[in-house]
């Protein structure tokens, strides 16, 4: 079977995998890459970066978002990591347009009303611009308007939630990077995972995911 056919066949079935045979891959997803292995429109997908068979994304990142994505061959672990009741904190580095006010920060921390209901309280703080890879293409910044970076931690998984939250308080998101899911981060191997690169977790790191 060709590599292309192998990737296209992935969604058809998920074999039962024991804990001992569980694989987890961390991937630093670039901008403009879909969180799926096939796309009829010919856009970039996971198959352009991941060559491990029978792994599936645990959760998603929007096409225009970047950063940490977990992929696993274990359906139970995948379900655990994506279950709405699990409430694992996800950490995002967020570049927003404008110098965010203390009032807006408190609104985000306390929860804001979106179309699908009030968000749960979030952990939000200003941060210095992180040491990260350049985006391709670059963010369109307006010279007349400043920007700033935030670290936002949420334990929900609503569609485009962080972007909607910052827009609601008046500070549109320019760039969104997921840095961590629970204790698993882009730095969990001891050094920053390059954008577009992937790496397998150790058995100890995988065991920690079961207990988060």
C-alpha positions as CSV (number, residue, x, y, z in Angstrom):
1,X,0.0,0.0,0.0
2,X,1.4,3.5,-0.9
3,X,2.0,6.0,1.8
4,X,-0.9,8.2,0.5
5,X,-3.3,5.3,0.6
6,X,-2.2,4.4,4.1
7,X,-2.9,7.9,5.4
8,X,-6.3,8.0,3.6
9,X,-7.3,4.7,5.2
10,X,-6.6,5.9,8.8
11,X,-10.2,7.1,9.7
12,X,-11.7,3.7,8.8
13,X,-10.8,1.9,12.0
14,X,-8.9,2.3,15.2
15,X,-7.3,-0.9,16.6
16,X,-7.5,-1.6,20.3
17,X,-4.1,-0.7,21.8
18,X,-2.7,-1.6,25.2
19,X,-1.1,0.9,27.5
20,X,2.2,-0.8,26.9
21,X,1.9,-0.3,23.2
22,X,0.6,3.2,23.3
23,X,2.4,5.8,21.2
24,X,2.1,9.5,21.7
25,X,3.7,12.0,19.3
26,X,4.0,15.7,20.0
27,X,3.9,18.0,17.0
28,X,4.6,21.7,16.7
29,X,1.9,22.5,14.1
30,X,2.8,25.3,11.7
31,X,0.4,28.0,10.6
32,X,-1.9,27.1,7.7
33,X,-1.8,23.3,8.3
34,X,-5.1,21.4,8.8
35,X,-5.4,19.0,11.8
36,X,-6.3,16.0,9.6
37,X,-4.5,13.7,7.3
38,X,-6.4,14.2,4.0
39,X,-7.8,17.2,2.2
40,X,-9.5,17.2,-1.2
41,X,-8.6,20.8,-1.8
42,X,-4.9,20.0,-1.6
43,X,-4.1,22.1,1.4
44,X,-1.3,21.2,3.9
45,X,-2.3,18.5,6.4
46,X,-0.7,16.3,9.0
47,X,0.4,13.8,6.4
48,X,2.9,16.4,5.1
49,X,4.7,16.2,8.5
50,X,3.8,13.0,10.3
51,X,4.9,9.6,8.9
52,X,3.8,7.4,11.9
53,X,0.9,5.1,10.9
54,X,-2.3,4.7,12.9
55,X,-2.0,7.8,15.0
56,X,-4.8,10.3,15.4
57,X,-5.0,13.9,16.8
58,X,-6.2,14.2,20.3
59,X,-8.0,17.5,20.0
60,X,-7.6,20.1,17.3
61,X,-5.9,23.3,16.4
62,X,-7.5,25.7,13.9
63,X,-5.7,26.1,10.6
64,X,-4.6,29.6,11.5
65,X,-3.3,28.6,15.0
66,X,0.1,27.1,15.8
67,X,1.8,25.0,18.4
68,X,1.4,21.8,20.4
69,X,-0.7,19.0,19.0
70,X,-0.8,15.5,20.5
71,X,-1.3,12.4,18.3
72,X,-1.8,8.9,19.7
73,X,-2.6,5.4,18.5
74,X,-4.6,4.7,21.6
75,X,-8.3,5.6,21.3
76,X,-9.0,5.5,25.0
77,X,-6.2,8.0,25.7
78,X,-7.4,10.1,22.8
79,X,-10.9,10.2,24.3
80,X,-9.5,11.0,27.8
81,X,-7.5,13.9,26.5
82,X,-10.4,15.4,24.6
83,X,-13.3,14.7,26.9
84,X,-15.1,18.0,28.0
85,X,-15.3,16.7,31.5
86,X,-11.5,16.1,31.8
87,X,-10.8,19.9,32.2
88,X,-7.1,19.7,31.5
89,X,-5.7,23.2,31.3
90,X,-4.3,24.2,27.9
91,X,-1.8,27.0,27.8
92,X,-1.7,29.5,24.9
93,X,0.6,32.3,24.0
94,X,-1.5,35.0,22.4
95,X,-0.5,38.1,20.6
96,X,-3.3,40.7,20.7
97,X,-3.8,44.0,19.0
98,X,-3.5,46.8,21.5
99,X,-2.1,47.2,25.0
100,X,-4.6,45.2,27.0
101,X,-6.1,46.9,30.1
102,X,-6.3,45.5,33.6
103,X,-10.1,45.6,33.3
104,X,-10.0,43.4,30.2
105,X,-7.7,41.0,31.9
106,X,-10.1,40.7,34.8
107,X,-13.0,40.1,32.5
108,X,-11.1,37.2,30.9
109,X,-10.1,35.8,34.2
110,X,-13.7,35.9,35.5
111,X,-15.4,34.6,32.3
112,X,-17.0,36.4,29.4
113,X,-20.3,35.9,27.8
114,X,-20.0,34.4,24.3
115,X,-22.7,33.2,21.9
116,X,-22.5,29.7,23.3
117,X,-22.5,30.8,27.0
118,X,-20.2,32.2,29.7
119,X,-16.6,30.9,29.6
120,X,-15.1,29.3,32.7
121,X,-12.7,31.4,34.7
122,X,-9.3,31.5,32.9
123,X,-5.7,32.1,34.1
124,X,-4.5,35.2,32.2
125,X,-1.3,37.2,32.5
126,X,0.8,39.6,30.4
127,X,4.1,38.1,29.2
128,X,7.1,39.3,27.3
129,X,7.1,38.4,23.6
130,X,8.1,34.7,23.7
131,X,11.2,33.4,21.9
132,X,9.5,31.6,19.0
133,X,9.8,30.9,15.4
134,X,8.8,33.4,12.7
135,X,5.4,32.9,11.2
136,X,5.1,32.3,7.5
137,X,3.5,34.5,6.3
138,X,4.2,37.1,9.0
139,X,1.4,38.6,11.1
140,X,-0.1,41.8,9.6
141,X,0.7,44.3,12.2
142,X,-0.4,48.0,12.0
143,X,2.4,50.4,12.8
144,X,0.1,52.9,14.4
145,X,-1.4,50.3,16.9
146,X,0.8,48.6,19.5
147,X,0.4,44.9,20.4
148,X,1.1,42.8,23.4
149,X,1.5,39.1,24.4
150,X,-0.6,37.2,26.9
151,X,-0.5,33.7,28.4
152,X,-4.0,32.3,28.6
153,X,-4.8,29.0,30.3
154,X,-8.3,27.6,29.7
155,X,-9.9,24.2,30.6
156,X,-12.6,24.2,27.9
157,X,-12.4,23.4,24.2
158,X,-14.9,25.5,22.5
159,X,-14.5,26.4,18.8
160,X,-12.0,29.3,18.4
161,X,-12.6,30.1,22.0
162,X,-9.4,32.1,22.8
163,X,-9.9,34.3,19.7
164,X,-13.5,34.9,20.6
165,X,-12.6,35.7,24.2
166,X,-10.0,38.4,23.3
167,X,-12.2,39.9,20.6
168,X,-15.1,40.1,23.2
169,X,-13.0,42.3,25.5
170,X,-11.8,44.5,22.6
171,X,-8.4,43.0,21.7
172,X,-8.4,40.9,18.6
173,X,-5.9,38.0,18.4
174,X,-3.1,38.4,15.9
175,X,-1.3,35.2,16.6
176,X,-2.2,32.1,18.6
177,X,0.2,29.4,19.8
178,X,-0.7,26.5,22.0
179,X,2.3,25.9,24.2
180,X,1.1,23.2,26.6
181,X,-1.6,20.7,27.3
182,X,-1.5,19.9,31.0
183,X,2.2,19.2,31.9
184,X,3.1,18.3,28.3
185,X,4.6,21.3,26.5
186,X,6.7,22.2,23.5
187,X,9.7,22.1,25.9
188,X,8.9,18.8,27.6
189,X,12.0,17.1,26.0
190,X,14.3,19.7,27.6
191,X,14.5,22.0,24.5
192,X,12.0,23.8,22.3
193,X,10.5,21.6,19.6
194,X,11.0,23.3,16.3
195,X,8.0,24.4,14.3
196,X,7.0,21.6,11.9
197,X,8.9,19.0,13.9
198,X,7.5,16.0,15.8
199,X,8.8,13.8,18.6
200,X,7.7,10.6,20.4
201,X,7.1,10.8,24.1
202,X,8.8,8.5,26.5
203,X,6.8,5.7,28.4
204,X,7.1,7.8,31.5
205,X,5.7,10.9,29.8
206,X,2.8,8.9,28.3
207,X,2.0,7.4,31.8
208,X,1.8,11.0,33.1
209,X,-0.9,11.8,30.5
210,X,-3.1,9.0,31.8
211,X,-3.0,10.5,35.3
212,X,-3.5,14.2,34.5
